[in-house]
Amino acid sequence: SRYMNCSNIVFVAAFALLDVAQRRHPAMAVNSFNVHRLFTAAVFLATKFLEDDVYTNRYYGQIAGVRSVHEMNALELQMLALLGWNVNISPRKLRYYSRHLRLAARAALMEQ
């Protein structure tokens, strides 16, 4: 969040968007080859949806290591299509995903 200048809830919303995309397209593979790009696009969309001040696609692409602004634009469009052009996440769903992520993180820490 330091380079993105966004609140932590953006990352919760990004996780929620990825979950929605996966549920809408169960055959969509999320793996080590594409998770970075999917998460980048989800964070970018969540930032645009939740934050008042956002940077340009070029800036977010540079942070994420995306080669060009055209590629970043394409990622954004692809994620929007996967989401059915709906990035709205209700406060109730944000609380649900936030709680889920906290529990998962706590469980992971206890396993160490």
Secondary structure as UniProt FT lines:
FT   TURN            2..5
FT   HELIX           9..24
FT   TURN            26..27
FT   TURN            32..34
FT   HELIX           35..50
FT   HELIX           57..64
FT   HELIX           69..82
FT   TURN            83..85
FT   HELIX           91..111
//
